[in-house]
């Protein structure tokens, strides 16, 4: 390997570290390149390693790596060639910025980066301050260190304590870069009760605007001793005559002076004590031993009296109890020696009695019972004393929800010295019997009239009067206007559960039908419910608004600013506006429509007329004839300023919504924001803060003279395609708004102008997985955080896998998947020309031949589970687990659909339960582009989880395992894989977030696709 030299190159403000061979003029090697080489190093912040920093590598191979908990990164399986390693994390300075490396025949280690936050970064030297004990009237002070490790000044705007007993030396100040400031925290107790509080530090640290320190302490009275004794009584239980048992007492001095123990005595000689010292310093504790030596059988009691100079309790007493028994001859007998419960119905309770007899001449004590076998239990209390010649019955209980043979053991601990502990075997067999009766209440459902396209729901109850579980399933309707939400319903013994029926008329008229369901009741294989309802053509309008918030900005007193809100009627009939007004007289409605025709919109005009200085808000309230949304509102904000005031700066902005439009990935789009000053002092804009790292502004600070205006260049640089909506916060010395916020947006697109999927962060947490009566058993599941793709994988994205020879790269396939790749031949798969089921064999856009998904931006369909898994490996990601998919769809609140609990057919591409299965009322016969139906996304911004195409899941299909509650992954093996979500070609019940589908992994569905997740 040739000698290497290190050189630093400064170009365009970027520092690069190049490691170049000394013989730079020789030709590249023509022989087979060495493989298996590595580049590794560490990312540090100061001297500390930083984890979860992503690095990108460009060159002969493209790859990414993320640092571990020690800050280490590693790129492996490289070939000889030139590479550039670059960090992608924003908000930090990296040194070196761009690391260029040349590999010949060996690996490179120690290629390190150092990163420093660009923004302020607050570090507090103590997470907690414990003042321990402080004498009342003598406050104690501890210094708390606050450090700024960032490159910008740290403004501490407030420090506060939740308790007035803790005071601070300062509440606001500025910490320069790489500096330390100390704050005095003083504790002045007013009593002896322990005190805890929280100290809150508020700053401009963008990552942690608020940090807390736990405070604690306790006051002590000056110059006095105080005593506490724990426990307050001692119970020695049963002790054999002539032997002894000892227990401990803890004595504590809670005062502020030495505690002197003048005397200790017992009222009964069978109790004795051992006191190691006669004095106890304040704040200290000691243990005192107490011994019980019974001289006769039976119960014994007494007191321990402690005489001291404690001001709170000069005489402290502790109750003492115990029980003496004599050595017994062999006397215990058990009947029966083995307990057999026989056959027990599932979920029922069986009981058996064990008689313990005493044939001796003295008392027998059964000290404890212990049962092995979780299905067996006992409620019998111990200890129990049995007189000579007497007996006592102990009860054993058994219950189980599973069929089969069960065994256990009852161990009886006793005082008979001539016998060991007795073990009684336990046996039971659980059998199931069918229910004998069923009741339906009510057996007729008559729905109120509802508009065409609307929906009403009603319930009937399945009542189970039996002692075993009753099941109903296979719900069939004679009229498709009626439907249910479930496939089957198990009803516990003696319980009743509701079945919700949905009435959805698609035409006017009177509807009647019958619901027939299968049952497992002996002699009654089916049960029926009569149904009826009336559908009518809806005559109401449907209101929507173009805006939900209007910011009028800063206006001079006496001036008038106008804004418009468009009111749309998306209904099928006239929409009447009843009242339109605001709740603040500074905001005035000057023009409004009385009614809006179907499918049209009209404008409500507003004026903001500030008369006094200040920042004001109001609501525009519109009531209409829309029965589903009778009152809607728009939030109004505006500020009034006085330009005649001296020494004040007043900022104006050219726009409050900066739309960057579409920008190709990894390129930069620009827009101009004009900032004006109508005040009489210089306006100083100290900084900009964007909610998304794709946006930036230049210059970062500016000064606008009175009456002047300066332009700020705002940049948008998307790293992946997709829409980005965010905010820009401006910080200035404006008279009215020291910080002002406007909206910024932009869309990243591919070079072909297509918006691809992008990830969303899903914060880890817990939720109730499943649904009562349908998908169970319900269980609380906890998940780690992960990233999920916003959209399903599109045709254009999948072609990248095909073009990269993914079908012939074994590394992307599981062992089972590779076997299918070589030998599979069903469902349109050709091992000689592998491709999605409906694609052409070649061409620039082979998906155009797909009758169900023929656009670049529609989801790829006709792929097996194996193909979806291989694509995920190609992307360096994975298919979601069932728990991840359901958690992303339903959230921690457990909603039914991605948007809530009410079915809204205009929020997804859905299908129909019956042939031809598609439903064009949503605007699409088959698949739709992945980025439409924005109203159907989750709060985190994930599209299409309810409809468009079913999605392959990583898990094998099987019953939920109640033991898997932390990041569950389903069964280890199986015959079928899980599918989740609804599609353009299926029942709308599938669109519910808890519903499960299953399929053999080699089937390639016309309405089946997938999306990806990325785990930490």
Secondary structure by P-SEA (a helix, b strand, c coil): ccbbbbbbbbcccbbbbbbcccccccccccccccccccccbbbbccccccccbbbbbbccccbbbbbcccbbbbbcccccccbbbbbccccbbbcccbbbbbbcccccccbbbbbbbccbbbbbcccccccccccccbbbbbbbbbbbcccccccccccccccccccccccbbbbcccbbbbbbbbbbbccccbbbbbbbbbcccccccbbbbbbbbbbbbccbbbbbbcccccccccccccccccbbbbbbbcccccccccccccccccbbbbbccccccccbbbbbbbbbbbccccbbbbbbbbbcccccccbbbbbbbbbbbccccbbbbbcccccccccccccbbbbbbbbbbbcccbbbbbccccccccccccccccccccccccbbbbbbbbbbccbbbbbbbbbbbbccccccbbbbbbbbbbbbbccccccccccbbbbccccccccccccccccccccbbbbbcccccccccccccccbbbbcccbbbbbbbbbbbccbbbbbbbbbbccccccccbbbbbbccccccccbbbbbbcccccccccccccbbbbbbbbbbbccccccccccccccccccccccccccccccbbbbbbbbbbbccbbbbbbbbccccccccccbbbbbbbbbbbbcccccbbbbbbcccccccccccccbbbbbbbbbbbccccccccccccccccccccccccccccccbbbbbbbbbbbccbbbbbbbbbbbcccccccbbbbbbbbbbbcccbbbbbbbbbbbbbccccccccccccbbbbbbcccccccccccaaaaaaaaaaccccccccccaaaaaaaaccccccccccccccccccccccccccccccccccccccccccaaaaaaaaaaaccccccaaaaaaaacccccccccccccccccccccccccccccccccccccccccccccccccccccccccccbbbbbccccccccccccccccccccccbbbbbccccccccccccccbbbbccccbbbccccccccccc
